[in-house]
Amino acid sequence: MSIVSNAFGRVTLTDKDAEKFTRQMNYGRPKVAAVENVRRGLEMSKTFTETGFVKITTKAHPVR
């Protein structure tokens, strides 16, 4: 059971890690936040394709 990587960027899951990953991909359910992020990403991609730019706004945080 391990994760193997090399200098060329390939990552390989072995044994139990690979089995668990396969089960998650086949039977896992995404979190609500993940589904929302994909939806917003698709909207932004469409906007970028149509207009050539995407406007991103951030929340203001108080200075500490």
QUISULHU-V351297 format. One record per residue. N is the residue number from 0. RES is the residue in one letter. SS is DSSP state (2 for helix, 1 for strand, 0 for the rest). PHI is phi in whole degrees, -180 to 180 (NA if undefined). D_CENTER is the distance of its C-alpha to the mean C-alpha in whole Angstrom. Layout:
n	res	ss	phi	d_center
N	RES	SS	PHI	D_CENTER
N	RES	SS	PHI	D_CENTER
//
This chain:
n	res	ss	phi	d_center
0	M	0	NA	24
1	S	0	-165	22
2	I	1	-117	19
3	V	1	-111	21
4	S	1	-135	20
5	N	0	-139	22
6	A	0	-65	22
7	F	0	-91	21
8	G	0	92	17
9	R	0	-83	17
10	V	1	-120	16
11	T	1	-123	18
12	L	1	-93	18
13	T	0	-124	22
14	D	2	50	24
15	K	2	-65	22
16	D	2	-63	19
17	A	2	-66	19
18	E	2	-64	20
19	K	2	-64	18
20	F	2	-61	15
21	T	2	-62	17
22	R	2	-62	18
23	Q	2	-64	14
24	M	2	-68	13
25	N	2	-84	17
26	Y	2	-121	17
27	G	0	-70	15
28	R	0	-115	14
29	P	0	-72	11
30	K	0	-74	12
31	V	2	-57	13
32	A	2	-63	11
33	A	2	-66	8
34	V	2	-63	10
35	E	2	-64	12
36	N	2	-64	9
37	V	2	-66	8
38	R	2	-60	12
39	R	2	-66	12
40	G	2	-63	10
41	L	2	-65	13
42	E	2	-62	16
43	M	2	-65	15
44	S	2	-63	15
45	K	2	-63	18
46	T	2	-61	20
47	F	2	-63	19
48	T	2	-64	20
49	E	2	-77	23
50	T	2	-111	24
51	G	0	90	23
52	F	0	-154	21
53	V	0	-134	19
54	K	0	-94	20
55	I	0	-119	18
56	T	0	-111	20
57	T	0	-118	19
58	K	0	-79	21
59	A	0	-79	24
60	H	0	-113	25
61	P	0	-67	28
62	V	0	-79	30
63	R	0	-95	30
//
